[in-house]
Amino acid sequence: MSDKNRLDQFREEREIMNEKVMDLDHLGIKRFFNMDTNTYRDGALPKQTKELLGLVASAVLRCNDCIDYHLEQCAKTGSTKAEIVDAMNVALIVGGSIVIPHLRHATNTLELLEEEGTLKTV
């Protein structure tokens, strides 16, 4: 059994698989990845707000990998736990009860981010 937690395993697998995807050397795929990266840069909305929006969309679309990614980005851009939980409440209202399992997943990820000291609690 691995001594890595679920979040560490996600990070490692994401990095490996992103490299493999880029190694496919397809222009359309590269352009999409570039567009995704550029979308979350500061603009009329700051990066922090955009990551919270990405988190809400990911929860409503029920993508746990996306939720983990955006939770990490939310923590990196300075969102507090309270702000993230408030955003997840928006996702729950928009998406309905089908979002509850993904809210549980997000709560577990928040705990992992807190344990490693990445997430601001205040």
N, C-alpha and C positions, 0 to 999 in steps of 0.2 A: 504494500500500500504506500502511496506517495505521502510525503510529509508536507506537500503543498496544499493550501486550502483551495476551495473552488475558484476564488477570484484569481489567485496566482496561476492556476491551470488555464483559466480563460485567457489571461494576458499572454501566456506563453503560446498557446495554440493560435490565438489571433495573430500574433506576430509571425509565426511560422507560415500560417496559411495566407496571410497578406503577401508575404514574399513569394509564395508559390503562384498566387494570382498574378502578381506583377511579372513574374517570370514567363507567363503566357504571352507577354509582349503584344497585347492587343490594344490598338489605339483607342477604341471606344471604351474599353474597361479603364484604361489609364485616365481618359478624359473624365469619366464618371467619378473616379476616386478623387481626382483633382478638384472637380466641381464640389464634391462633398466637403473636402478640406476647406476650400475657399468660402463656402457658405457659412461656416461657423467662425469666421474671423470677425473682428469688430467692424461694424458698419453703422447704419442708422440705429441698430440695436447692438448693445455690447455682447461680446462673446459669452459672458456669463448668462445673460438672458436667453440667448440662442440655445445654449446647452440645456437650460431648463425646459425650453420649448421642445427640444429634441427628446428629452426624457419623457415628457408628456406624450408626445407622438408615439414613442417607442412602447410605452405602457398600453396606450389605446390600441396599437397595432399588435400587441402581445408578443413582442420580441425580447426575450430575456437577455440575449447577447447584446442587443442594442441598449437595453436598460442598464446593463453593467457598464458598457462603454460610456454612456452619457452620465451615469452616476460618478464615474471616475473623473470625467471632464468637469462636471459640476463642482466636485471637490477641488480640483486643480484651479478652477477659475474663481474660487472663493465663496461659493454658495455654502450657507450654513445648513445644518441638518434641518432646522425649522423651515427654511426656505424650500428645501428639497421635499420635505413631507407635505408642505402646502401645495407644491406643484403636483405631487402624486395624488393629492385630493382632487385637483382639477381633472387629472386623468381618470380617476374613479368616477367622477360625475359625468364626464364626457363619454367614457367607455362603458359604464355600468358594471354590474356585478361580475362580468366575465374578466374584468381587470383584477379582481381580488387575488387570484393565484400569483399574478405578476407583482402585485403589491407585496405579497409575502416574500417573493424572491428579492424584490428591491430592499425590503426591510433587512433581510439576511445580508445583502451586499453592503448596506449602510453599516451594519454591525462589523463587518470585515474591514471596511474603510476606517471605522472608529478605532478598531483594535490596532491597526497599523499606524494610526496617528495622522491619516491623510485628511480626514473630515473635520471641519470646524464645527463644534457643537454649539457655539454661541454666535 
